[in-house]
Amino acid sequence: MDYVESIQNQAERVFGNKNKANAWLNQPKVAFGDNTPLQAIQKRGGYELVKAELEKISQGYVC
């Protein structure tokens, strides 16, 4: 499993469906330097940042 697939799967679990996950993954976020999460994971350290942000969301934090 690659980074993109791993993040997509985690986002689907967090948001409850593929459409909501894809919307989040493709919308620029300040937390990622105004990059989308999918763009962010292509950069050094980005995978860990996106994974951590999804974990925060799953625990009730709003991004």
trRosetta pair geometry for C-beta under 8 A, 3 or more apart (Angstrom, degrees):
i j d omega theta_ij theta_ji phi_ij phi_ji
1 5 4.9 -125 -165 91 86 125
1 6 5.3 107 138 -63 116 88
1 9 7.8 -27 -165 -2 140 142
2 5 5.1 91 55 15 73 103
2 6 6.9 -134 99 -8 35 94
3 6 5.7 -60 -147 37 28 113
3 7 6.3 22 160 -14 66 108
3 41 5.2 175 145 166 124 125
3 47 4.9 -87 -147 -108 125 127
4 7 6.0 -60 -149 39 28 106
4 8 6.2 29 154 -20 65 109
4 38 6.8 43 -128 -138 98 91
4 41 6.6 154 -83 95 62 144
5 8 5.6 -53 -144 37 31 113
5 9 6.3 32 157 -19 64 105
6 9 5.9 -56 -151 35 27 110
6 10 6.5 24 153 -15 63 107
6 47 7.9 38 78 -158 127 114
6 51 7.9 -16 128 -91 111 113
7 10 5.7 -54 -145 39 33 110
7 11 6.1 35 155 -21 67 107
7 25 7.1 124 131 -117 111 119
7 37 6.7 -173 169 147 138 116
7 38 7.5 169 98 -95 142 63
7 41 5.8 -111 -32 -72 157 157
7 47 7.1 -127 -59 -141 120 76
7 50 5.6 6 -129 121 131 133
7 51 6.8 -106 -102 -74 87 75
7 54 7.3 177 -151 -30 77 150
8 11 5.8 -55 -146 37 29 111
8 12 6.4 31 155 -21 63 105
8 21 6.5 94 -160 146 62 131
8 22 7.9 22 -137 -81 96 71
8 25 6.8 6 -101 -83 71 161
9 12 5.8 -53 -149 33 31 112
9 13 6.7 30 153 -17 63 104
10 13 5.7 -55 -153 35 34 111
10 14 6.3 30 152 -18 67 109
10 51 6.6 32 89 -126 174 74
10 54 5.1 79 135 135 118 159
11 14 5.6 -56 -144 39 33 111
11 15 5.9 2 167 6 70 114
11 21 3.7 119 126 -151 103 102
11 22 7.9 127 119 -50 138 36
11 24 6.0 -167 -157 74 122 123
11 25 5.6 -12 -121 -56 175 109
11 37 7.6 135 -80 102 137 158
11 54 6.0 -101 -84 -117 64 132
12 15 6.5 -66 -130 52 23 90
12 16 7.6 -105 178 65 52 10
12 17 6.7 -37 -151 170 79 10
12 18 5.6 -4 -112 -86 112 57
12 21 4.4 -46 -75 -47 56 159
13 16 7.9 27 179 -69 20 33
13 58 7.6 7 113 -103 95 129
14 21 7.3 116 58 -102 87 95
14 54 5.2 -133 -41 -168 158 93
14 57 5.5 61 -177 97 134 115
14 58 4.7 -97 -119 -75 96 94
15 20 3.8 -159 158 111 127 116
15 21 4.7 -180 47 -67 132 68
15 24 6.1 -167 -64 -4 148 138
16 20 6.2 27 57 46 82 144
17 20 5.3 86 63 16 83 101
17 21 6.8 -150 96 -6 40 95
18 21 5.5 -60 -145 41 31 114
18 22 6.0 30 159 -19 68 108
19 22 5.9 -56 -145 37 27 108
19 23 6.4 30 154 -22 62 105
20 23 5.6 -51 -148 32 32 114
20 24 6.6 29 154 -15 64 105
21 24 6.0 -59 -153 38 30 108
21 25 6.1 26 154 -17 67 113
22 25 5.5 -56 -138 41 32 112
22 26 6.0 10 167 -3 67 116
23 26 6.5 -75 -145 47 21 96
23 27 6.2 19 161 -26 63 118
24 27 6.1 -63 -141 29 26 109
24 37 6.8 20 135 5 79 139
25 36 6.5 57 154 167 48 108
25 37 4.9 -88 -136 64 56 116
25 38 5.1 65 168 -41 95 100
26 36 5.3 -10 -146 -149 29 144
26 37 7.9 -62 -44 40 26 86
26 38 6.4 4 -87 7 59 127
27 36 6.2 122 58 -120 19 92
28 32 7.5 -138 -162 71 60 104
28 34 4.9 12 178 -173 125 58
28 35 6.1 -143 -132 147 83 5
28 36 5.4 -69 -81 -66 50 62
29 32 4.7 65 73 20 99 100
29 34 7.3 -160 73 -109 30 24
29 35 7.2 -30 46 73 73 51
29 36 7.1 90 2 -129 85 32
29 37 6.5 40 8 -53 131 78
29 40 7.7 -38 52 -34 109 142
29 53 7.6 84 142 -169 163 163
29 63 6.5 -1 -149 147 128 123
30 33 7.8 47 -171 -72 35 12
30 34 6.4 13 -103 -68 44 65
31 49 7.3 175 146 168 99 112
31 53 5.9 122 125 -103 154 137
31 63 6.0 -51 -16 -162 143 117
32 35 4.5 -92 128 62 106 89
32 36 7.2 -36 88 102 146 9
32 37 6.2 -176 -38 -89 162 49
32 39 7.2 129 142 77 132 92
32 40 3.8 -74 -155 -79 131 139
32 46 7.1 63 -142 -141 108 99
32 49 6.6 137 -100 122 86 133
32 50 7.1 28 -88 -78 130 86
32 53 7.9 -64 -51 -30 101 160
33 40 7.4 142 36 -102 93 100
35 39 3.9 -125 -177 90 109 123
35 40 4.7 143 98 -61 124 80
35 43 7.6 98 63 -4 175 133
36 39 4.6 96 51 6 78 100
36 40 6.9 -139 94 -9 41 88
37 40 5.3 -53 -143 34 34 117
37 41 6.6 34 160 -23 66 100
37 50 4.6 108 -158 -129 98 122
37 53 7.4 -137 -109 70 117 139
38 41 6.3 -48 -148 27 30 107
38 42 7.5 34 151 -22 56 102
39 42 6.0 -59 -167 25 39 114
39 43 7.5 28 145 -16 67 105
39 46 7.9 -105 115 -164 49 154
40 43 6.0 -63 -162 31 42 108
40 46 4.0 -178 154 -158 68 117
40 49 6.2 -94 160 80 128 122
40 50 5.5 144 93 -58 122 112
41 46 4.6 -163 -101 117 23 110
41 47 4.7 67 -144 -85 88 65
41 50 5.2 -48 -68 10 96 148
42 46 6.4 -9 42 61 36 154
43 46 4.1 94 61 -34 80 130
45 48 5.7 -56 -167 41 60 111
45 49 6.2 61 140 -24 81 106
46 49 5.4 -57 -147 37 37 113
46 50 6.1 32 160 -16 72 105
47 50 6.1 -59 -149 38 27 105
47 51 6.1 27 155 -18 64 112
48 51 5.7 -55 -143 39 29 113
48 52 6.2 30 157 -20 64 108
49 52 5.8 -57 -148 37 27 110
49 53 6.4 28 154 -20 64 106
50 53 5.6 -52 -147 35 33 112
50 54 6.5 33 154 -17 65 104
51 54 5.9 -55 -151 36 30 110
51 55 6.5 33 149 -21 63 105
52 55 5.5 -52 -150 34 34 115
52 56 6.6 39 151 -21 65 101
53 56 5.6 -49 -152 32 35 113
53 57 6.5 35 150 -18 64 103
53 63 5.8 45 -169 -87 107 152
54 57 5.6 -51 -148 36 35 113
54 58 6.3 37 152 -22 66 105
55 58 5.7 -53 -148 34 31 113
55 59 6.6 20 154 -10 63 109
56 59 5.9 -69 -153 43 30 104
56 61 3.9 -47 166 55 95 135
56 63 6.9 99 94 -60 123 104
57 60 7.8 136 -175 4 29 8
57 61 6.1 -83 -80 70 35 77
57 62 7.4 67 -117 -109 75 29
57 63 6.1 -53 -75 -10 103 110
